[in-house]
Amino acid sequence: HIGGYAYGSREACCRKNFGYNLDKCEYLDVCYPPPPTPEPTLSPTECDVRTWYFSTDAKKCNNVADFEGNTYDDYGSLEDCCAANEESFPVDPDAVMENGCPYYGIYDLCCEREMTVWYFDSKFGDEGACMNAMDDSAVPVGAQEYETRADCCGERFGDINEMTPDNIDGCVVRNKCYPAPPTPEPTPAPTPAPTPSPTGAPTPAPTNAPTPAPTGAPTPAPTGAPTPAPTDAPMPAPTGAPTPAPTGAP
């Protein structure tokens, strides 16, 4: 290193430049580089004042200045971005949230930095889903945790585009930064209208009079008068008629 000094050991360098209190010695050992400093979690106030942009490539409102495809326009709030680019989102009226954007049309870096704990919820739907939370306390008991969404998707479903909040390539994701609207209840089948009451007048009662009682007088009882006695008059001359059969009289 030009302008530097060489020492036989780290201790020799520290003693020369920081004295005998080795705890105050600042050094960089290239054999053991320190881990990168994580980006600080943004406070809600910082998130609220971030500038929003619209990416024509991803069709998303986002708060990342160098997001791929961002236009030169900037917006003071997510609502302003959503309203200005309403016609650029894929048409899906059931997916539009209160801010005017569809839930899949937003990339919120602030929320992503806050909701950093990912886990698999096996009770969601038929297949389960990768979900995120702000800290471990919000993770259901027994749920498998992951460092990133990609880790969860890779193990449970396969790869997924890191900038996509919902189902891509078979990975079911429920990112709480972009809550999907509730599934609308199915429209019930229409109830058939009841058959209207009949309007025809009822059949009138029969008008024919019943058959009158018989009017013929009953056959009179026999009178019981005896057969008249024979007379003494002679028989009249024969008429040529055949003799009638006997009558059985005595």
Secondary structure, 3 states (H helix, E strand, C coil): CCCCCCCCCHHHHHHHHHCCCHHHCCCCCCCCCCCCCCCCCCCHHHHHCCCEEEECCCCEEECCCCCCCECCCCECCHHHHHHHCHHHCCCCHHHECCCCCEHHHEECHHHHHHCCEEEEECCCCCCCEEEEECCHHHCCCCCEEECCHHHHHHHHCCCCCCCCCCCECCECEECCCCCCCCCCCCCCCCCCCCCCCCCCCCCCCCCCCCCCCCCCCCCCCCCCCCCCCCCCCCCCCCCCCCCCCCCCCC
